[in-house]
Every structure is written in structure tokens, then in C-alpha cells.
Amino acid sequence: MGLLHCKNLTAGTRTADSKSLAARVRPLTLAAWIVRSLLDNHRSNRPERRTAPVTRELASYKVDIAALSETRFSEQRQLEEVGAGYIFFWSGRPKAERHDAGVVFAIWDDIVGRLSCLPQGINDRLMSLRLPLRGGEFAAIISAYALPMTISDATKDKFYEDLHALLATVPKVDKLIVHGDFNVHVGLDHAAWQGVLVPHSLGSCKDNGLLLLRTCAEHRLLLTNTFGEGHVDAPLVGDPRCRWLERSPPHHLPDEAPTATPTKPQGMRTPGNNRITEKLEDLHAPDNNATVEARWCQLRNFIQSTALKVLGRARHQNQDWCDDNDANISNLLVEKNELHKAYTGLRTDATKAAFVRCRRLVQQRLREMQDAWMIRKAEEIQGYVDRNEMKNFFKATKAIYGPCIKGTAPLLSSDGTTLLTEKLQILKRWAVHFRNVLNLDTNSDLDLPPSLPENIRAVQQISSGKAPESDAISQEVYTHGGPRLMAKLTTLFQERWCQGQILQDFKDATIVHLYKHMGDRQLCDNHKGISLLKTYGKIFARILLNRLNGHLEQGLLPESQCGFHRHRGTSDMIYAARQLQEKCQEMRTHLYTTFLDLTKAL
């Protein structure tokens, strides 16, 4: 793995206080790595999650952004490794084509939150990223994986044409970084390529090398790997318009490999049953002249602060074979890296044999850890099935498959002509889409204010054990809050109901879009949306849902709508369809079935 350390490439914003600037701004470490496929074994029925060991290697070297090559992933997706703190963005070929090449950006999650645009995949060998720096500047980072020498000249020319077109779109004021694997030898003729090569270059120049050198000369790119040991970031000094290119060999390691000691997870404190009730006694009576909005903010802030004091912050717990064996895996990787460092420093048969032996042992131990974890997990899942604990069953089954893969394709505008790439534009597009889909005119005369029994029933119906939203108030806080909390919530619901307005805090939701796995991913109609409300918003929504269900059950819904009837579901219709097939086979008659998929169906 080749590492590139950029001392003057810093992220953040300028502030008047130099101390706060020093605390917020730090150098970035970029890396390029040929990983030789991240795909799972096609003969296996379960994913191997090869991204997990990669993130631990990146974390051990404190890499902020890594360009991974030859990943063999398909399409454009993203995956978050929560434990290690990295998010993978990749670009590959369509699923129907052969999975060759593939490029990935592995980015530290703190940096992803500051990006105005997500990484853009050009094809299976090129990706681009625009990174905000301090002072309103930006750095354009391009991940490239060039074709090998055995490929035809026409195909190689097409790659460099795509690279030229991508470089031409980079603003001139941006810093430009191109790194990855170019499969070339650039030769020793630094005199003919001044400003591109320096005297420390190696090898002889081939046709691929000429293509790369011409590209560098045209776009004022500098091959930093030709600067020799310890001077990788020298060309950045003194020239703010300097553009540079890094072509890291896949077998170079830095002189020092810092490792982080994992911290011991802290358990949550067990609160008393009456803590929140006791705290509510100390709540000051609100001003009678205060608005309902102000009174709600006071109650919300009080619940949040009390829950934080009593319960503490919940720590993320991700069950996975790699996470559960994190300490052992880290020790194995440290030992392997030390032997690899010794082998690269002194290439002898003894150091090579020691490194190969350790690498084989690491692979064996990792397989043993994974198999042992799978056996324990299978026994645990079987126990859930025997005890009919379906919630724990699905939770444990989900843990086997690790983090979910999300789509990252840009969206088309409402008129279908403009491709939206900025995160703010994408959010606005989703807001317009779901506003048109969900906000339909309805007629309802169910105008009685919510009662206390309705409120209590709604709280009891909300599933427990769910992660809280941005306010960090979980469902259990309301379940065990006591009658005083229920009474205050009911009073607020009734007053707001009579005023004919819902609190904005009750309506604000995190909308998550899920791809339907059919059609163009760039079209919003091929996604379905899920609104994640805060717990108090769920309580209010559950009250409304209970009323609507009771209203619709009064003969307004046909029997075929099993999904909207109590104690029924879509499985009942599957049973009905099966019965129709069996009866038609018995009577030797034809059966014609029509399946409809509405465009706006969620």
C-alpha cells in the first residue's frame, strides 16, 4: 500500500482565534492501494465482508482518504464500516457485465459530513471527489486505475481520453490530486520532461508511460513518486497553484505504522424506575402566557437533559465477527506489518520466509475466527427460533450480513433533464418528490382531541429497542415516564389539536429513500421513502393511525385489502392466490392473473 502525506492539504475553515484554528485544522493523509478484489466468494452463501480488514489497516496508518483499485464491485454504491469509521464509495461496471477493475474511495466519516458533493463515479476506472479546505479553497481528488500494457491501444487511448475530459472539468483554482495505479514505467529522461519528472525516477519508458507523461505535461501534473524517500510533499511548498500527481507502488509501507489502543467500552448506568418522575416534580410551572411551542420546547429539553443524566449516552454496538475479534485482529495485523517492514528493508530469504509464514498464519487465524463466530451465532439464532423470539431472530440474522450497501447514484431533476450531484440539491429534490407523493387532499371529520387512554395506548404500541432519532430520546423514556409525563403530553396534544396546527418538531422527519431494484436508479420514482420521526412524533402519528384504522374497518375497505385490516397481512392474499391455482388445476380450467405495479406505489 502506498501512502502519501500532504502537509499543506488541510481541511476546515479560518477563524479569528489561532488556537481554535490549530485545533480544527490538521494535515490529511491520502493513500492508494491495490486490494485485488473486495468481492465475496461466489461459492459462498454469506458475505465475507472483506472491507472490514481493509478499514483496520487504513485506521492503523491514520489514513483519511484512500483510493482503492481493482475492487471488482459493480455499479455505484456506498457502504459504511461503523466500527472503523470509514465509508466506502465505489464505481464499477453494471451487474450484467464482467466484474473487472473497479475503483473505491474509502473516506473517514468525519470528512464525508463536510463534503458538499458525494464522490462521483465516471466509470469503473475513474472517480472524482471535491474536498473542501480551509479558507474557502477546494481540492479535486481523482482516483485512477489505468489499463495494463496487454490491453489494446484503442482501449488505453479511451481511458486517457476520459481522464483528459475529467481533468478539464476541474476548476483552475482547485488543488488537483490524481492518485491510484497507472501500470506504467516513466523512464529516466527528466531533462525532456522538466516539471513532470525529477532525477529520482526509475525504469525505462514504455508506450503507457508516454501517455501518462503527456497527460501530466498538458495539465501541469507532477509525478511525486519520483522525488525519492522523504520528499513526497516537497512540490507543494511555495506554489499554491502547483498541481501534482501521485502514483504509489502497491508494496511500499511507511517507516512508522502508528496503532491505536482500543478503548474499553463503557456500560450504561441502570436508572431507577422513578428517576424521571422525581425530576418532573422539580419542573417549573410554565408561564401561562407562553405559547404551546415554547412550552413544548421546555418539556422536550427537560426530557432530553434528564434522560442524558439518568441513562447516559448509548454506545453503538455492532455485532460482527470482525468487530467482536477486533483486538485479536489488530495484533495479528501489527505482527504481519512489522515482518513486511523488515522484509522491505532487508530482502533476504529469511525475512521473506518469515513474512510469508506470518501472512499464511494470519489468513488461517482469520478464517478460524470467522467460523467460530458463525457457529456461535447459528446456535444463538436457533435458540431464538426455539423460543419464538422473532425480533431477536431477525436482528441476529441481520448481523451476519454486516452493514448494508446503499446506492449513491445522482438524481435527475423533476423535468428529467439535469443531473443533480450536490447534496443540498439532492435533498431539495427528495423534499419536492415526497411532498407531491404524500401530501394529498383528504377529508376527515375525526376532530375529537386525543384522550389520555389513546395516548397511553399509542406509547405501548411503539416498538421498543429502537435507536433514538436526533433528539436522543428513546421510546423507553416515554414508556416508563409515569402518569405525570403522559398527562403533560396529552395536554399538549389537545391544545395543539384545538388550535388546528401541529408542532413543527412533530412533523420534522428524516426521510430515507430505498431503491426498488428496478429501473433507472437516477429516477426518484424508482425509490420508496421511509419517514423516521422522533418518538413524540411517532406517538402522535400512532394516535392518528389508530383512529384511521378504526374508521376504515367500518366497511370502507374491501376484504381483498388484507394489508390494511387488523390481524391480517399480505400473506393471506398469497394463500388466496394459491387456493385459486389449486382449484383451477382440480377443475382443469384456465387461470389468468394480472399483476399491477403502480408508478407512485410506495
N, C-alpha and C positions, 0 to 999 in steps of 0.2 A: 504494500500500500504506500503510495507516495503522498507526502504531506507538504503543504505549502502554508507558511506562516506569514501573514500580511500585517506588519506593524502599524502601517498608517491607514489601514482599512478599518474604520471604526464605525460602530452603529450608535445611534442616539441623537439627541438634539442639543443645541447650545443653550446654556443657561448663564445667568449673571454670576452665579456662585461657582467658583472654580472647584471647590471641594465637591459639590454635588455633581459637577460635570465629570470629575475623575471617578466618582462612584458609579455613574451611569454609563460611562463610555469605556470600552475595553477592546483590545485587538480581537480580530476574528481569525480563526484557524480554518482553512479550506483544505480539503483532501480529495484525491482522485484514487479510485480503487476498482480494479477488475475483479469482480466477485465470482465469475464463472458460474452463473445461473443462480437465481433465487427461487426457481420453480420447485414445486413439490414433486416427489416421485410419482409418476403416472400410474405405477402399480400399487400405490398405497391408497387406502380408503380414507385417510385422515391427513390433514396438512401437517407438515413438519415445522412450519414457522421458522424458516431459515433467516428471517430478518432479525430475530432476537439476538443470536450471537454477533451479528454484524453491528447492531447498536451498542453492544457492550464493548466491542473493540473501538468503535468511534468514541464512546464515552471515556474509555481509558486514556485516549490521546487528547481528550477535550476538543474534539472536532466540532465546529459549529455548522458547517455546510460541507457535505461530501457529495461528489459526483461519482456514482457507481455505474460501471459499464458491464455489458453482456449479462444483464439480469434475466432476459428472456420473458419478462412479463408482457402481457397483452393489453391492448387498449390504453386508455388514460384513467388511472385510478389513484387513490391515496390510501394509506394505512398508517395508523398511529400506534407506536410502541410506547404505551403509557409508562411502563416501569423504567425504561431507559431515557424517556423524554425526547424521542425523535419522531418525526412524521415523514413518511416516505411518499414522494410524488413521482410517478413514473409515466413513461410514454413508450408504447410498443406497437406491434402490428395488430391488426384485427384478430379475433379469436379463430376465425376460419383459416388463417394463413399460418405458415410455419413460424414457430417462436424463435427467431434468431435475433441477435443484437439486443436492443432494449437499454434505455438509459433511465437513471433514477437520481433524484435529488433527495438526500437524507438531511433534513434541516432540524435544528434544535427548536423545540416547540415555542420557546420564548421569542425567537426570531420570526416564526410563522405568524404570530399575532401582530407583528408590526408591518407585515407586507401589505401593500395596497393592492397588489395583484398576485394571484397564485401563480406558481410556475406553469409555463406554457409549453406543451409538447408539440414540437414541429413534426417529427416523425420518430421512427424507432431508433434513430442515432443522434438526434439533436433535441435539446431542451434549453429553455431560457428562463432567467429569473432576474427581476429588478429589485435590488436590495436598497432600502433607504439608509442613508448615512447621516451623520451629524451635519448641521449647517444647511439642511435642505438639499444636499447632494445625493446622488444615487450611483450605484454600481450595477452594471449589467453583467451577470454571470451566465456563461453558456457552457453546458455540458455536451461534449462531442465524443463520439465513438466512431472513428474512421474505419473504412473498409480495409481488409488485409490486401497484400500485394497480389494474391492469387485471383482476385476478382477482376472482371473485365474493366478496361479503361473507361468505357462509356458509363458504367455504374459508378466508378470513382469520380468521374467528372460531374455526374449528377449530385453526388454528395457535396462536393466543393461548391457547386452552383447554389445548393440550398444553404450552405454555410455563408457564402457571399451575400445572398439575399437576407439572411438573418442579421449579419453584421451591419448591413446597410440600414436596418431599421433602428439601430441603437443610436440614441441622441449623442451628438458630439461632445456634450458637456459631461456625459456619464463616464465614470471609470469603466474599463472593459476588461473582463477576465474570461478567458477561454481555457478550460482545462478538461482533461479526460485522457483518452488513449487514441493516438493518431497512427500507430503502426508504421512509423517511418524512421529512416536514418537521414539526418540533415547534413552530414559531412563536416569538413574542417575548413571550408573556404569562407572564413569570417570576413576576409577583406572584400569579397564580392557582395556580401550580404551585411554591410555595416548597418547597425541599428536593429538587426534581427538576431545575428549570432555574435558570440564573443569567443575568445580563444580557447575556452574550455569545452567546446563541442567535441563529439566523438563520432567514429564510424565514417562510412562512405555514403555519399548522397545517391539515392535512388529516385525513380520517377515519382513515387509518392512524396519523397522529401521535397522535390521541386515544386509540387503542387502546394505543399504547406508553406514553403518559403515565399512563394509568390503571394499567397494569401496574407502572410504576415507583413510583407513589404507594402502591399496595397492598403492595408488597414492599420499600419503603424503598430503592429504587434511585435512583442519582444519575447523570444524563447528563454524563459528564466531558467530552465534546466541546464543551460549551457554556461551558467555563472559559476559553477563549482560549489564545493561544500561550504555552507555557512553564509552564502551571499545571495540567497534566493530573493530577498526583498530589496536588494540594493537599487534596482532601476526605478523604484517608486519615489526615491528621495529627491526632492528639489524640482520635480516636474509634475505639476498637478494634472497636466493633460496627457501624461505618459500612458500608453496602453500596452498591455503585456499579456503574454500567453504562457500557460504552464502545461508542460507535457511530462507527467510524472511516470517513471517506470513502476511496474506493479510490485517490485520486490525490494523497495527501499523503505527502511524504517528510520525514524528519528533517533538521535543519540539518547534521548531520555524518554521514557514512557511513564508518565505520572499515572498513578492509580488512586482511586478514591475509596476510602474505607466506608462500607455501607453502615448507615446509622441504624441503631436498634429501633424498631417500630414501637411507638408508644400506644398503649391501650387506652381506651376511652373510660372515663370515670362513670361509675354506676350511680345515677342520681336517685334521690329518694322519691317516693311516689307523690309527695305533697310539695315538692320544691316550687313548681310553677304556681300552684295555688297559693302558697305562702307569699310568693313575690307579687301576685296580683293584689294581695291585701295592701301592699305598700304603694300601689299605683295611685298617683294623684288624680283626683277627680278632674275631668276635663272642663274647660271653660264652656259654659252654656252657649256663649256667643260664637264659639269656634265652629267652623264648617265640618261636615262629615268627613271631608277629605283630610283635614288636619287631625281630627280625632282618630281616623284610621291610621294615619302615619304614626301617631303617638303609640297606638296599640301594637302596630306592626314592629316598630323599633324596639318596644319593650319586650315583645315575644322573642325577637331575634337576639337581643342582648342577654336576656335571661337564659335562653337555650344555650347560648355560647358559654356562659359562665357555668351552668349546671352540667351540660353534656360535653362541652369541648368540641373541637373540630374533628370531623370524621376523616380518617385517613383512607386513601384509595387502596383497596385490596383486590389485586388481580390474580386469580388462580390460573397458573400455567406451569408446565413442567420446568420451563426456563426460569420463571420468576421464583419458584419455590426452591430451586437449586442455585440461586444467584451467587452466593458466597463460594460454593464449590467450583462453579464455572469460572468465576473471576480468578481464583487461584490457579486453575489449570491453564487459563489463557496467559496469565502473567509468567508462568514457568515456560510455556511454549515461546512467548515473545523474547524472553531472556536467551533461550537457546538459539532462536533465529538471529538475534542481535550478535551473539557470539559467532555464529556461522558466517554472517555477512562481514564481520570484522576480520575473521581468520578462516579462510576457506580451506579446510583440511578434511580428510576422510573421517577423522574422529568427530569433528564438530558437525559434519553433515549427517553422520550416522546417529549422533545424539539427537539432532533436531528431527530427523525422520522418525526415529523411535518415539520421541515425545509426541509428535503430531499424530502418529497412529494410536498412541495411548489415549490422547485427548478425544479423538473420534470414537474410540471404543467406550470410554467413560461416559461421553455424552449420550450415546445410544443406550447404555445401561440405565442412566438416569431417566431418560425418556420412557423406556419400557417399564421401569419400576413405578414411575408416576402414573402411567396409563393403567397398570394393574390395580394400583390403589384407587384410582378414580373409577375404574369399572366396578370394583367392589362397592364403592360408595354409591354409585348410581343404582346398582342392583338393590341396595338397601332402601333407597328412596322409592323404587318401584314396589318393593315388597310392602312398604308401609303406606303406599298410596300418597306420597308427598310429591305431587306433580310439579309444584313450584320449584322445589329444590332439585327435582329431576331435570327440568329444562335449564335451570341455572348451571348445574354441573355439566350438562351436555354442551352448553354454550362455551364453557371454559375450555373444553378440549380443542375447539377450533380457533381459540385465540382471538385477537382483535379482528373486527370486521373490516372489509375493504369497501371504501367509498369511492364514488365517481367524482372526478374533478373537471369534467368537460365544461367549457364555457357555454353560456346560454345565448340564444338568439333573442333579439328584441321582439316586442309584441307584433310588429309588422313582418318579422321574419327576414329582415334584410341586413341587420347589423349584428355582428358578433360581440357580445359583452364579455370583457375579461377582468375589469376592475371589480373588487369585492363589493364596493358600495353600489355600483350599477347592478350587480347580480342580486343583491339584497332588495333593491328597489323593484327589480323585475319580478322577483318572487312575491313581494308585497302586492303588486298590481295584479298578478296572476291569481293569487288566493283570494284577494278582495273580490274579483269578478266571479270566482267559482263559488265561494262560501256565502257571501253577503247577498242572499236572495230575499225578496219581499215575502213576508209571512203574515198570516192572520191568526192571532191567538187572543182569546179573551180570558185566559187563565191569569187574572190580575190580583189574586189574593196575596198579601205579603207572606213571605216564608215564615213558618212557625218553628218553635223550638224543637218539637219532635222531628220535623223534616230535616232540620239542621243536624241533629244527633244521628239520624239515620244516614244522611249523606256522609258524615265523617266515618261512620262504621263501614260504609260500603267501599271507601277508598282503600286500595291495596297498600299494605304495609311493606316495609323493607325496601322501598324505592329510594333512589338517590334524590335529595332535595334539589330545587332549582337555584337560581342566582341568589335568592334571599337566605338560603341555607337553613330554612325551617322545614323540618321533615313532617310527615303525616303523624308520626307518633306523638309529637308535641301537642297536637290538637286532640288526639285520642285520649291522652292521659292528662289533659289540661284541667279537667274538672268542670263542674256545672257553671262556675262563675265565668270561665272563658267562653263556654257555649252561649251563655246568656248575653255576653257583650257582643259576640259575633252575630247572634240573631238580631239584636237591637240595631246594629249597623246595617245588616241586610234589609231589615224592614224599613228603616229610614231612607235608605238609598232607593229601595223599591218604590216607595211612595213618591219620591221626587222624580221618578222616571228616568234616572240616569245610573249607570254602573260605574263604579270607580275604575279609573284608568289602570290602576295596579291589578285589577281583576281581569282586565282584557289583554294586558301585555303578555305575549306568549313567545316562546322560542319555536319557530316553525322549522321542522326538519323535513327535507324532501328526500324521497326514496325512489330510485329508478325502478320502473316496472319490468325491466329486462325485455323490452320490445320496442322497436322503432329507434329513431334518432335520439341519442342522449342529449343533444343540444336543444331539443324542443321541450318546453315546460310541460306540455300536455302528456308527455311520456313519463311523468313523475307523479307520485302521490304525496300528499303532505300530511304531516302529523303535528298538531299543536301541543306543545309541552307547557302547560300552565303551572303557576305556583300553587302551593297546596290550598291556600284560601280561595284561589280562583277555581280549583277543582271542586271544592266543597260547594261553591255557588253554582257551578255548572252541573254538578250531580243533582242538586235540588231541581233545577230546570229539567234535567233529563228524566227524573222520576215522574215529574208532572206530565211531561210529553208522553212517556210510555203509558202511563195510566189513561191518558186521553185517547191515544191511538188504539189501545186494546178494546175500546168500546165499539167494536165492529167497523172501524175505519180501515183496518189493514186486512187484505185477503189472507187466506190460510197459506198461500204459497210463499208469503214473506216471512219465512221462519226466522230469518236473522234479526227481525225486529220484535218477535214475540218472546215473552218471558219463558224461561226453561226450554227454549228451542234454539236451534242453530242451523248452519248450512249443512251439517252432516245429515239432518233429517231429509233435506232435499236430495242428497246423494242416495239415501235409502229409497226414496220415492222413484228416482231415475232407475235404480237397479231393479225395483219391482216391476216397472214398466217393461224393461228389457226381458226379464224372465217371463212375464205374461205373454209378451209378443212371441217369444220363442216357443212357448207352450201352444199358443194358438196358430203358430206358423203364419204369422201376418207381418207386414212391413211396419217399421217404426222410423219415423222421420223426426230428427232432433235438430233444433236450431239453437246455436249459442251466440248470444249478443254481447258485445263489448262496447259500452257507451263511451264516447270520447271524453266526457267530463267525469266519468265514474272515478271515485277515489278508492 
